[in-house]
C-alpha cells in the first residue's frame, strides 16, 4: 500500500533531529558503505521474515514517505516543472544521493524516463540479475506526488545490479501506469 498525501505519519522531517548539534565532530557526512550496510541488512531481514516481494514493497513504501518529506522540506514546490527538476538535480547531487538526468519527458502527461547515476543504493554493486532500487522507486513516486498532488508509479527498468551502468526509471502518473 502506497501512502497518500496528507495522511499523518509518525515520521516527519523534524525526526531527523539537529545533526549539527548531535554530531559536532563528525558532521553530516558518512561513507556510502555505512548507508548500504543499513539498507541491505534491513532488506535481508525483511526478506527472511516476509519474502522478497514484501521486502521490496516495504522499502518502496518507506522510500515514498522519504521522497514526500524530502520534497516538502527541501524543495520549492511552487515553481514550474523545469525549475523544480533543476533544483531536484542540484539537491540530489549536493547531498551525494545521485546524479539525476531526464532522458525523456512528456510534461503534459507528467511521464518521464529518469536516470540516477552514482546513486547511494547500487552503483558499484556486483551484477545480481535483478533490480534492487525499490526504495528509489518509492522516493521518486513520493517526491512527485508531493509536487503534483497526483499518485505516481516509478518502475526501475535498468539497474547497476542488472549489469547497466546507471539506474533508469519509467515514471508516470498512476492513471497512465495501467
C-alpha positions as a Python dict, from the first residue, in 0.01 Angstrom:
ca = {
    (1, 'X'): (0, 0, 0),
    (2, 'X'): (147, 334, -103),
    (3, 'X'): (69, 607, 149),
    (4, 'X'): (-135, 904, 32),
    (5, 'X'): (-58, 1272, 51),
    (6, 'X'): (-198, 1444, 358),
    (7, 'X'): (-210, 1136, 579),
    (8, 'X'): (-38, 1172, 913),
    (9, 'X'): (271, 960, 968),
    (10, 'X'): (470, 927, 1283),
    (11, 'X'): (784, 1004, 1085),
    (12, 'X'): (832, 1364, 982),
    (13, 'X'): (1138, 1557, 864),
    (14, 'X'): (1196, 1703, 1210),
    (15, 'X'): (1252, 1349, 1340),
    (16, 'X'): (1592, 1359, 1170),
    (17, 'X'): (1697, 1582, 1459),
    (18, 'X'): (1961, 1854, 1478),
    (19, 'X'): (2257, 1686, 1312),
    (20, 'X'): (2488, 1983, 1368),
    (21, 'X'): (2415, 1973, 1740),
    (22, 'X'): (2436, 1595, 1769),
    (23, 'X'): (2749, 1545, 1556),
    (24, 'X'): (2973, 1847, 1623),
    (25, 'X'): (3289, 1647, 1545),
    (26, 'X'): (3175, 1401, 1279),
    (27, 'X'): (2931, 1624, 1089),
    (28, 'X'): (2656, 1520, 850),
    (29, 'X'): (2859, 1301, 612),
    (30, 'X'): (2914, 926, 624),
    (31, 'X'): (3057, 669, 384),
    (32, 'X'): (2819, 513, 131),
    (33, 'X'): (2919, 170, 270),
    (34, 'X'): (2757, 261, 604),
    (35, 'X'): (2430, 359, 432),
    (36, 'X'): (2433, 38, 229),
    (37, 'X'): (2512, -169, 535),
    (38, 'X'): (2195, -38, 700),
    (39, 'X'): (1980, -69, 387),
    (40, 'X'): (2091, -415, 276),
    (41, 'X'): (2081, -572, 622),
    (42, 'X'): (1732, -428, 669),
    (43, 'X'): (1633, -563, 325),
    (44, 'X'): (1772, -906, 415),
    (45, 'X'): (1589, -915, 748),
    (46, 'X'): (1261, -815, 582),
    (47, 'X'): (1311, -1073, 304),
    (48, 'X'): (1385, -1350, 556),
    (49, 'X'): (1071, -1272, 755),
    (50, 'X'): (826, -1175, 481),
    (51, 'X'): (972, -1279, 145),
    (52, 'X'): (1149, -1080, -126),
    (53, 'X'): (835, -923, -276),
    (54, 'X'): (707, -792, 57),
    (55, 'X'): (1054, -665, 150),
    (56, 'X'): (1057, -470, -177),
    (57, 'X'): (709, -332, -108),
    (58, 'X'): (810, -218, 241),
    (59, 'X'): (1124, -47, 111),
    (60, 'X'): (921, 116, -167),
    (61, 'X'): (669, 248, 87),
    (62, 'X'): (949, 380, 309),
    (63, 'X'): (1105, 548, 6),
    (64, 'X'): (769, 707, -75),
    (65, 'X'): (748, 865, 269),
    (66, 'X'): (1111, 980, 241),
    (67, 'X'): (1053, 1130, -106),
    (68, 'X'): (744, 1310, 16),
    (69, 'X'): (924, 1453, 318),
    (70, 'X'): (1226, 1546, 104),
    (71, 'X'): (1005, 1738, -138),
    (72, 'X'): (805, 1910, 136),
    (73, 'X'): (1113, 2016, 333),
    (74, 'X'): (1398, 2062, 85),
    (75, 'X'): (1243, 2166, -247),
    (76, 'X'): (1035, 2462, -365),
    (77, 'X'): (705, 2312, -480),
    (78, 'X'): (574, 2647, -609),
    (79, 'X'): (796, 2664, -915),
    (80, 'X'): (738, 2541, -1272),
    (81, 'X'): (831, 2181, -1353),
    (82, 'X'): (1161, 2263, -1532),
    (83, 'X'): (1284, 2472, -1239),
    (84, 'X'): (1167, 2208, -992),
    (85, 'X'): (1361, 1936, -1177),
    (86, 'X'): (1671, 2158, -1192),
    (87, 'X'): (1650, 2221, -816),
    (88, 'X'): (1597, 1849, -754),
    (89, 'X'): (1904, 1764, -963),
    (90, 'X'): (2113, 2015, -769),
    (91, 'X'): (1994, 1894, -428),
    (92, 'X'): (2045, 1525, -508),
    (93, 'X'): (2397, 1595, -629),
    (94, 'X'): (2483, 1833, -345),
    (95, 'X'): (2361, 1583, -85),
    (96, 'X'): (2553, 1297, -250),
    (97, 'X'): (2237, 1098, -328),
    (98, 'X'): (2297, 1066, -701),
    (99, 'X'): (2320, 1237, -1038),
    (100, 'X'): (1969, 1273, -1184),
    (101, 'X'): (1913, 1314, -1555),
    (102, 'X'): (1592, 1337, -1755),
    (103, 'X'): (1622, 1116, -2064),
    (104, 'X'): (1266, 1162, -2183),
    (105, 'X'): (989, 1392, -2066),
    (106, 'X'): (629, 1445, -2160),
    (107, 'X'): (542, 1740, -1933),
    (108, 'X'): (181, 1741, -2045),
    (109, 'X'): (129, 1380, -1929),
    (110, 'X'): (391, 1408, -1648),
    (111, 'X'): (559, 1095, -1787),
    (112, 'X'): (936, 1063, -1768),
    (113, 'X'): (1231, 836, -1812),
    (114, 'X'): (1482, 934, -1544),
    (115, 'X'): (1830, 805, -1476),
    (116, 'X'): (2020, 822, -1150),
    (117, 'X'): (2393, 760, -1171),
    (118, 'X'): (2638, 725, -883),
    (119, 'X'): (2339, 652, -662),
    (120, 'X'): (2356, 551, -298),
    (121, 'X'): (2176, 221, -345),
    (122, 'X'): (2357, 25, -610),
    (123, 'X'): (2631, 194, -811),
    (124, 'X'): (2927, -42, -797),
    (125, 'X'): (2735, -350, -679),
    (126, 'X'): (2810, -686, -839),
    (127, 'X'): (2568, -799, -1109),
    (128, 'X'): (2285, -987, -935),
    (129, 'X'): (2047, -1022, -1229),
    (130, 'X'): (1767, -822, -1067),
    (131, 'X'): (1688, -458, -999),
    (132, 'X'): (1740, -357, -636),
    (133, 'X'): (1634, 8, -612),
    (134, 'X'): (1287, -43, -461),
    (135, 'X'): (1348, 240, -213),
    (136, 'X'): (1435, 474, -500),
    (137, 'X'): (1115, 381, -685),
    (138, 'X'): (918, 490, -381),
    (139, 'X'): (1132, 801, -329),
    (140, 'X'): (1067, 923, -683),
    (141, 'X'): (692, 848, -662),
    (142, 'X'): (656, 1020, -323),
    (143, 'X'): (856, 1320, -433),
    (144, 'X'): (646, 1374, -746),
    (145, 'X'): (327, 1316, -551),
    (146, 'X'): (421, 1592, -308),
    (147, 'X'): (499, 1823, -601),
    (148, 'X'): (190, 1750, -814),
    (149, 'X'): (-70, 1610, -573),
    (150, 'X'): (-111, 1308, -805),
    (151, 'X'): (-11, 949, -729),
    (152, 'X'): (282, 826, -938),
    (153, 'X'): (434, 495, -1035),
    (154, 'X'): (812, 470, -1070),
    (155, 'X'): (946, 143, -1204),
    (156, 'X'): (1316, 69, -1231),
    (157, 'X'): (1386, -73, -1577),
    (158, 'X'): (1768, -74, -1569),
    (159, 'X'): (1997, -109, -1268),
    (160, 'X'): (2367, -143, -1192),
    (161, 'X'): (2276, -478, -1034),
    (162, 'X'): (2141, -598, -1371),
    (163, 'X'): (2461, -503, -1550),
    (164, 'X'): (2373, -147, -1651),
    (165, 'X'): (2591, 148, -1554),
    (166, 'X'): (2302, 365, -1440),
    (167, 'X'): (1960, 318, -1286),
    (168, 'X'): (1676, 404, -1520),
    (169, 'X'): (1318, 461, -1407),
    (170, 'X'): (994, 473, -1603),
    (171, 'X'): (784, 731, -1418),
    (172, 'X'): (421, 822, -1482),
    (173, 'X'): (100, 912, -1300),
    (174, 'X'): (-75, 601, -1169),
    (175, 'X'): (-364, 654, -1410),
    (176, 'X'): (-119, 607, -1701),
    (177, 'X'): (57, 312, -1542),
    (178, 'X'): (-233, 75, -1602),
}
